[in-house]
Amino acid sequence: MPLFDFHCAACGKDFELLVRSSKEKPACTHCASEQVEKQLALVAVKGLKSDHVHSGSCGCGKAPGSCGAN
């Protein structure tokens, strides 16, 4: 039973919701609207592997090899 991040188009609030099945229609926990969009979880973004080789030109301001973008 995964926990998902959602954004409500009706009231503009962000919220988390436990979705028990794919048939379940999620609704906003603030206004009960069903006009919600599933968001990409930050954990999923941080878990992505990049082929970027740090050359010092990525704009992070750190020395080559020290920003973790390799």
Residue, then its C-alpha position, 0 to 999 in steps of 0.5 A: m500500500p504505497l503512500f503518494d504525494f498529490h497536488c489538488a488543482a481545486c484548492g492548490k494544497d499538497f498532501e500525502l495519501l495512502v492508496r490501497s488499490s489502483k481502483e481507488k479514486p483519490a480525493c483532496t484531504h483539504c477540500a475533498s475535490e477529486q481534481v488531484e494530480k499525483q506528484l513525483a516523489l522526492v525520494a524517486v528523484k534523489g534515487l536516480k543515477s546520473d551519467h553526469v561527470h562533474s567538471g566544475s562547470c555544473g554551476c554548483g560552485k564546488a571543486p571538480g568531483s566534490c558536488g556528488a553529481n558524478 
